[in-house]
Amino acid sequence: MRVARGAGRSAGHRRDKDFPIECNLDLLNGIDFKKGCFVGQEVASRMHRKGKARKRLVVAAMEGDAPDQGTDITMGDAKVGSVCGHAGNDALALVFLDRVARAGGADAQAGDTSLTLRVPPYAAFTLDGTLEEDAQ
């Protein structure tokens, strides 16, 4: 259920090199921008103030065998992200929103597995790279 809703675990679905905002922790109230220090705080604060992250965690419905964690996701000839983990027929994928938008609706693949990418239900962004308030 957690994966289908786009909520990763801190261990397993998040790598050390991923920023908390890229993993949607800002949208899940997992970051307090008013207190404390944490690794990557300056970058996370800047991303938050600008209102845009280049990469985000999305849900990928799978058709076929589950790809291994770290498998590249492609749309056409472009690498758009990678698989972060899976449960059942859904996977979590960290994707570059601008690359997904440029792919123009091409089919997503992770190895031999077909994927349908979707934003989590709580998300304030779209797969075309805009924020919900920008799209209105």
Steps between C-alpha positions, in 0.01 A plus 500: 500500500784741587670455161170538310453834677851615417646499850849353521683376807798697617706184474467300182319744273731795557868516420751717684541720192125578475378824655199478734291725270565270203347219708191717570571536872405868473155397371460243778587751775829320556709819493470787744640806324467712816736312730805285527784402274530199275731382223405680181299767682625790286419326173163378631413850620592649162291238315209570734521879457518472120206260513647246263705184521649358182456138620204350686389160627205369297300177483559266207237236425686198358402263222738206520764382744613750762831660404787511747552806716722745310383389155495795259163624376491610138243674284594467136879546492513718812593381849241668723569341840544179692300245699527547878303195617175317447209318663243302308437655158622847599848643521643825632705687244718807537459688171618826346172687439644706214621187319161331540334814361740513202431132423150611403304200618736231369462161667709456814715189537723357772689218333233275344225634729246754372417777745217750534622798701264698725540762769411405857153615615645761739735651238514872419676434167415343165696281263531789255720675756254764621372559850124462548460873568691577175268269302182683603 
